[in-house]
Amino acid sequence: MDAFDPIRETAVRLHTELVTMGADPSCPWAMVDAAIRQLELELVWLPAGDPALKGALALFDEQSGTICCAAGGEAARHVEL
C-alpha cells in the first residue's frame, strides 16, 4: 500500500456514489459537477492571472470549500484542472 491508496479508495467510492445517483461517467464535466454538489463545494471562475490563483491554473481552499479556476479555454481543459 502506497501513500496514495487511501486517496484512490476515496475517489472510487465517490465515483461509484455519483454514478449510482445518475451522473454520466462518460461525461467528465457531469462527474465534476456532481462531485462539487455532493461534496458541497463551491466552484469559482477567476480571470487568468488573478492574484488569488497564486500563479496556478486552479487551487482548492480546504477551509472554505472553494475551488478557484482560471476562466477561458475549452471546457475539456477545465475538467483537466
C-alpha angles and dihedrals in degrees: 000000000000129000093266097054095091089051091050091048091051090049092051091051092049092047092050092047093050094048090048088053090053107268113147108240090199091062110068095194091053089054092048092048092048092048092050091052094043093049091043093236129151123232116208124186113211130185113268109268094025109158091234088068091060091216094310129115090229140357140183123228102204093189094059097027091236128145111201117197134179110251122228136060129063126331090239089059090051091055090053090059 
